[in-house]
Amino acid sequence: MNSKWKFYITYDIWLAFELVAVYFLFVETGSLSLEETAVILDGEEYGNKLIGKAASIAEKEIGENAKLQAISNSEQIMPRKL
């Protein structure tokens, strides 16, 4: 009966060790974007590749939206009577 507390203390010491390891070794990524997280975890080269892909997708979407905006604006113009 007296040896049960030794197991609890051993387990508590192990939990404290795990807590310290997680605190100092795990990277905080909660407030970072996916690109910033990729730079931290995968390296600068892979992060730059992701940023380039994201920029090209954004440019493509902006270009398509600009075309749609021009079409919708031209459709809304009412002819004037002179």
C-alpha positions in Angstrom: 0.0 0.0 0.0 2.8 2.5 0.7 4.4 2.1 -2.7 1.4 3.6 -4.7 2.4 7.2 -4.0 5.8 6.5 -5.6 4.1 5.7 -8.9 2.1 8.9 -8.8 5.3 11.0 -8.2 7.1 9.2 -11.0 4.2 10.0 -13.3 4.0 13.6 -12.2 7.8 14.0 -12.8 7.3 12.6 -16.3 4.4 15.0 -17.0 6.5 17.9 -15.9 9.3 16.8 -18.2 6.9 16.6 -21.1 5.5 20.0 -20.3 8.9 21.6 -20.4 9.8 19.8 -23.6 6.6 21.0 -25.3 7.0 24.5 -24.1 10.5 24.9 -25.4 10.6 22.7 -28.5 7.2 23.2 -30.2 6.8 26.2 -32.5 4.0 28.7 -32.0 2.0 29.0 -35.2 -1.4 30.2 -33.9 -1.3 33.7 -35.3 0.7 33.1 -38.5 -0.5 32.7 -42.0 0.1 29.4 -43.9 3.0 31.0 -45.8 4.7 32.2 -42.7 4.2 28.8 -41.0 5.7 27.1 -44.1 8.8 29.3 -43.9 9.3 28.4 -40.2 8.7 24.6 -40.6 9.9 23.9 -44.2 12.4 26.6 -44.8 12.8 29.8 -46.7 12.8 28.2 -50.2 9.5 26.4 -49.8 7.9 29.4 -48.2 9.0 31.6 -51.2 7.5 29.0 -53.6 4.2 29.1 -51.7 4.2 32.9 -51.7 4.8 32.9 -55.4 2.0 30.5 -56.1 -0.4 32.6 -53.9 0.6 35.8 -55.7 0.0 34.3 -59.1 -3.4 32.9 -58.0 -4.3 36.3 -56.6 -3.3 38.1 -59.8 -5.3 35.7 -61.8 -8.4 36.3 -59.6 -8.0 40.0 -59.6 -7.7 40.0 -63.4 -10.8 38.0 -63.8 -12.7 40.2 -61.3 -11.6 43.3 -63.2 -12.9 41.9 -66.4 -16.2 41.0 -64.8 -16.4 44.4 -63.2 -15.8 46.1 -66.6 -18.6 44.0 -68.2 -21.1 44.7 -65.5 -20.3 48.4 -65.5 -20.8 48.6 -69.3 -24.1 46.8 -69.0 -25.4 49.3 -66.5 -24.9 52.4 -68.7 -28.2 53.8 -69.9 -28.4 55.4 -73.3 -29.2 59.1 -73.3 -31.7 60.9 -75.5 -30.2 63.9 -77.2 
